[in-house]
Amino acid sequence: MSESKNITRRDAIKYIGATAIGTGLGLGSAAALNNMNSAFTNRKMKVLLVNGSPNKEGCTFTALSEIATTLNFNGIETEIFQVGKRPISGCIACGACSSEGRCFINDRVNEFLDIAGNYDGFVFGSPVHFAAMSGSMTSFMDRAFFCARASDIMAGRPAATIASCRRSGSTTTLDQLNKYPIHRGMPLVPSQYWPMVYGNRPEEVRQDSEGLQIMRTLAQNMAWMMQCIEAGRQAGIFYPEREPRVATNFIR
């Protein structure tokens, strides 16, 4: 009898994924597992959580921290990136980023772009200001995602969005946030409900039991999605190549 070997939940998901993919491609499950064993690497995955609030450890931070804790429990490393209090200019449509992949304004946007390629997933969080993202977060997302078009550094990497509000405006804020990862071809991570928390102070957010559960469910789903993508990658299934971009103007 062969010696039994304990494997982690993450490894089990990878092996199950490899078996399913191999069968779907006509390789056979055994061949797929052999291919995976020959090149298997237990790579540490990382998620960058972007805090779009000017308050470093406020309500949005509290929600992001709940997500980070659950991701850490699933073996995924996390880091919180603060957009910060300094003013962030909006895009001036100069087009410099089309060739450089970076903005000519050297601020937190470029600092984010410089490290974005090191992460396997992203969570973007913002407080609600007038039923929308904070002004600095709007400028940050506009410029960061437009610059990312040149390099496609975030395409195919799971993304989640969350909103923090005192009373209302959270769903419109989420709608605004979600447009960015969809534009860049990033799979959106769901939860059990719209990912939002309520509270005017961190201690009030911590009393939002349902909101915190929504954050934990989102994190669990993100860990699962990242593990499935990693299993596919190690079995030889990669993000599909894109066709050359076609731009059709309605007025000619």
ZIDA-V973296 format. One record per pair of residues at least 24 apart in sequence whose C-alpha atoms are under 7 Angstrom apart, sorted by the first residue. I is the first residue (numbers start at 0). J is the second residue. Records with the same first field share a line. If there is no record, write none. Layout:
# ZIDA-V973296
I = J / J
This chain:
# ZIDA-V973296
9 = 226
12 = 227
13 = 226 / 227 / 230
16 = 227 / 230 / 231
17 = 230 / 231 / 234
31 = 234
34 = 234
35 = 233 / 234
39 = 233
43 = 75
44 = 75 / 76 / 119
45 = 75 / 76 / 77 / 118 / 119 / 120
46 = 76 / 77 / 78 / 118 / 119 / 120 / 121
47 = 77 / 78 / 79 / 80 / 118 / 120 / 121 / 122
48 = 78 / 79 / 80 / 121 / 122 / 123
49 = 79 / 80 / 81 / 122 / 123 / 124
50 = 79 / 80 / 81 / 82 / 123 / 124 / 125
51 = 81 / 82 / 124 / 125 / 133 / 136
52 = 125 / 126 / 133
53 = 83 / 84
55 = 81
57 = 200 / 201
58 = 163 / 198 / 200 / 201 / 204
59 = 124 / 125 / 126 / 163
61 = 201
62 = 196 / 211 / 214
65 = 211 / 214 / 215
66 = 214 / 215 / 218
69 = 215 / 218 / 219
70 = 218 / 219 / 222
73 = 222
82 = 107
86 = 135
87 = 135 / 138 / 139
88 = 138
89 = 138 / 142
90 = 138 / 141 / 142
96 = 146
97 = 146 / 149
98 = 149
100 = 146 / 147 / 149 / 150
101 = 146
102 = 146
108 = 139 / 142 / 143
112 = 143
116 = 152
119 = 156
120 = 156 / 157 / 158
121 = 157 / 158 / 159
122 = 158 / 159 / 160
123 = 159 / 160 / 161
124 = 160 / 161 / 162
125 = 161 / 162 / 163
126 = 162 / 163 / 164
127 = 162 / 163 / 164 / 168 / 169 / 172
130 = 168 / 169 / 171 / 172
131 = 168 / 171 / 172
132 = 172
144 = 179
153 = 183 / 185
154 = 183 / 184 / 185
155 = 184 / 185 / 186 / 238
156 = 185 / 186
157 = 185 / 186 / 187 / 188 / 225
158 = 185 / 186 / 187 / 188
159 = 187 / 188
161 = 194 / 195
162 = 194 / 195 / 196
163 = 195 / 196 / 197
164 = 196 / 197 / 198
165 = 197 / 198 / 199
166 = 197
169 = 195
188 = 217 / 220 / 221
189 = 217 / 220
190 = 216 / 217 / 220
191 = 216
